[in-house]
Amino acid sequence: MGGPRFEPVRAVRAYERVVEQVEEAIESGALTPGGRLPSERELMVQFSVSRSTVREALRVLQARGLVRSRPGDPNGAEVLPFTPAALHKSMTTLARVEELSLAELVQFRMVLDSAAILLAARLRTEEQLAEMDAAVAAMRGALDAGEAGDEGADAFGAADLAFHDVVVRASGNKLIEICTDVVRSIVLKLIAGRIADEPDRQALMRRSIGNHEEVMAAMRAGDGPLAARLSRKAMYDYYAGYVQERERGALRALLE
């Protein structure tokens, strides 16, 4: 039989509709940071729902960082300003719920890191370059002192993180900074066990230091495109072995 093919519908609970309407009001500017929602009783009347439904909706909105609510508050829940922490939480949840593959996450990180480096090569200050130098020196010190043991590896990882944090700050783009932090933390959690099992972690750490120094040299020279290209290549070399062969093409596409 011809005609459209329909799919089963999902039952929507009443509190979800309440959440949707409040979110729409915040997004449209009808509700602004510092403002307040009506009291629970008034919300019950306006939405024609029970008190338990209103409270469940407020719990969800509070968990999303959109409002601050206290049960029974006669003044109503307060609308909160949107913060980087709220975006960080939303992105982390999205990445996990959507079950993004490691290849997709690595590809996105390659895009973000190279964009940050491209901007930082033009916008970085001498102080930020000095911070990057210090981070690379700390990486080398951790390698030399720790002999790639657990303590040395932890110190190395912290210094590596510090280097990338300076780069994204130097980019001057808060959204890149937040997205990079989220994607990086998820990727590292996914491969932490495999990194720990690497037979020669010292070789990995030395190669990472060399890559950082190459990127820094290009940034110091103001050659953003070269620095970004070096960053993508280094990241591909580092992560390709953790990604399935059939998915590596998606990463190689960023090297061309």
C-alpha positions in Angstrom: 0.0 0.0 0.0 1.4 3.4 -1.0 1.4 6.6 1.1 3.6 7.9 3.9 5.2 5.6 6.4 4.6 6.6 10.0 6.6 5.7 13.0 5.4 5.0 16.6 4.8 8.1 18.7 6.4 8.7 22.1 4.2 9.5 24.9 5.2 12.9 26.3 4.8 13.5 30.0 3.1 16.7 31.2 6.2 18.0 33.0 8.2 17.8 29.7 5.7 20.2 28.1 6.1 22.6 31.0 9.9 22.4 30.6 9.6 23.1 26.8 7.5 26.2 27.3 9.7 27.7 30.0 12.8 27.0 27.9 11.1 28.6 24.9 10.3 31.7 27.0 13.9 31.9 28.2 15.3 31.5 24.6 13.0 34.1 23.2 13.8 36.6 25.9 10.4 36.7 27.4 12.0 35.5 30.6 15.4 37.1 31.4 18.1 36.4 33.9 17.2 37.6 37.3 13.5 37.4 36.6 11.2 35.0 38.2 8.7 32.4 37.2 5.2 32.6 38.7 4.7 30.8 42.0 4.1 27.0 42.0 0.4 27.6 42.5 0.1 30.0 39.6 2.1 27.6 37.4 -0.4 24.9 38.3 -3.2 27.1 37.2 -1.6 28.4 34.0 -0.5 24.9 32.8 -3.5 23.1 34.2 -1.3 20.5 35.9 -0.7 19.1 39.4 1.8 20.4 41.9 4.0 17.3 41.5 4.1 18.0 37.7 5.2 21.6 38.3 7.9 20.5 40.8 9.2 17.8 38.5 9.5 20.4 35.7 11.3 22.8 38.0 13.7 20.0 39.1 14.6 19.4 35.4 15.0 23.1 34.7 17.3 23.5 37.7 19.3 20.5 36.7 19.9 22.2 33.3 21.1 25.3 35.0 18.3 27.4 33.8 16.5 28.3 37.1 17.1 28.2 40.9 14.1 26.8 42.6 13.1 26.1 46.2 9.9 24.2 46.9 7.2 26.4 48.2 9.0 29.7 47.4 6.2 32.2 47.1 8.3 34.3 44.8 8.7 31.6 42.1 11.9 30.1 40.7 14.6 32.6 39.6 15.9 32.6 36.0 19.7 32.2 36.0 22.1 33.7 33.6 23.5 31.3 31.1 27.0 30.2 32.0 29.9 28.2 30.4 29.4 25.6 33.1 25.8 25.0 31.9 27.0 24.7 28.3 29.7 22.3 29.4 27.2 20.1 31.1 24.8 20.1 28.2 27.5 19.2 25.7 28.8 16.4 27.9 25.4 15.0 28.2 24.7 15.3 24.5 28.0 13.5 23.6 27.2 10.6 25.9 23.5 10.3 25.1 24.0 10.4 21.4 26.7 7.7 21.8 29.1 9.5 19.4 31.9 7.3 18.1 35.5 7.9 19.2 36.3 8.8 15.5 33.6 11.5 15.5 34.9 12.9 18.8 38.5 12.9 17.7 37.6 14.5 14.3 35.8 17.3 16.2 38.7 17.7 18.5 41.1 18.0 15.5 38.9 20.8 14.1 38.6 22.6 17.4 42.3 22.4 18.3 43.5 23.6 14.9 41.0 26.5 14.9 42.2 27.5 18.3 45.8 27.3 17.2 45.1 29.3 14.0 43.6 32.1 16.1 46.2 31.9 18.9 49.0 32.3 16.3 47.7 35.7 15.5 46.3 36.8 18.9 48.6 35.3 21.5 50.6 37.5 23.8 54.3 37.1 24.8 53.1 36.2 28.3 51.0 33.4 26.8 53.9 32.1 24.8 55.9 32.1 28.0 53.2 30.0 29.6 53.3 27.5 26.7 57.1 27.3 27.0 56.7 26.6 30.8 54.1 23.9 30.1 56.4 22.1 27.6 59.3 22.4 30.0 57.1 20.8 32.7 56.2 18.0 30.3 59.9 17.4 29.7 60.7 17.5 33.4 57.9 15.0 34.2 59.3 12.6 31.6 62.8 12.9 32.9 61.9 12.6 36.6 59.1 10.1 36.4 60.6 7.7 33.8 57.0 7.3 32.5 55.8 5.8 35.7 52.3 6.6 37.1 53.4 9.7 38.9 55.5 10.9 35.9 52.6 10.2 33.6 50.2 12.1 35.7 52.5 15.1 35.9 53.1 14.9 32.2 49.3 14.9 31.5 48.7 17.9 33.8 51.4 19.9 32.0 50.1 18.8 28.6 46.6 20.0 29.7 48.1 23.3 30.8 49.6 23.8 27.4 46.3 23.3 25.6 44.5 25.4 28.1 46.8 28.3 27.3 46.3 27.8 23.5 42.5 27.9 23.7 42.6 31.0 26.0 45.0 32.7 23.6 42.4 32.1 20.8 40.1 34.5 22.6 37.0 32.4 21.8 35.2 31.2 24.8 33.0 28.8 22.8 36.0 27.0 21.4 37.5 26.8 24.9 34.3 25.2 26.3 33.8 22.8 23.4 37.5 21.8 23.5 37.4 21.1 27.2 34.3 18.9 26.8 35.5 16.9 23.8 39.0 16.4 25.2 37.8 15.1 28.6 35.4 12.6 26.9 38.1 11.3 24.5 40.6 10.9 27.2 38.2 8.9 29.3 37.4 6.6 26.4 41.1 5.8 25.8 42.6 6.1 29.2 42.9 2.4 29.7 44.6 1.8 26.4 47.1 4.6 27.0 48.0 3.1 30.3 48.7 -0.3 28.6 51.0 1.2 25.9 54.3 -0.7 26.0 56.4 2.4 25.5 54.8 5.4 27.0 58.1 7.2 27.1 58.2 7.2 23.3 54.7 8.6 23.1 55.6 11.3 25.6 58.8 12.3 23.7 56.9 12.5 20.4 54.2 14.6 22.1 56.8 17.1 23.3 58.4 17.3 19.9 55.0 18.0 18.3 54.3 20.7 20.9 57.6 22.4 20.1 57.0 22.3 16.4 53.5 23.9 16.8 55.0 26.5 19.1 57.7 27.4 16.7 55.1 28.0 14.0 52.9 30.0 16.3 55.9 32.1 17.4 56.6 32.9 13.8 53.0 33.9 13.3 52.3 31.1 10.8 48.9 30.0 11.9 48.1 27.7 9.0 51.3 25.7 9.5 50.8 25.5 13.2 47.2 24.2 12.7 48.3 21.7 10.1 51.0 20.4 12.4 48.5 20.1 15.2 46.1 18.1 13.1 48.8 15.8 11.9 50.1 15.2 15.4 46.6 14.5 16.7 46.0 12.0 13.8 49.2 10.2 14.5 48.3 10.0 18.2 44.7 8.8 17.9 44.7 6.8 14.6 45.7 3.6 16.4 42.7 3.8 18.7 40.2 4.3 15.9 38.8 1.5 13.7 40.5 1.3 10.3 37.2 1.9 8.4 36.8 5.2 10.4 40.3 6.6 9.9 39.4 8.1 6.5 37.3 10.7 8.3 40.4 11.8 10.2 42.7 11.7 7.2 40.3 14.0 5.4 41.4 16.8 7.8 45.1 16.3 6.8 44.6 17.3 3.2 
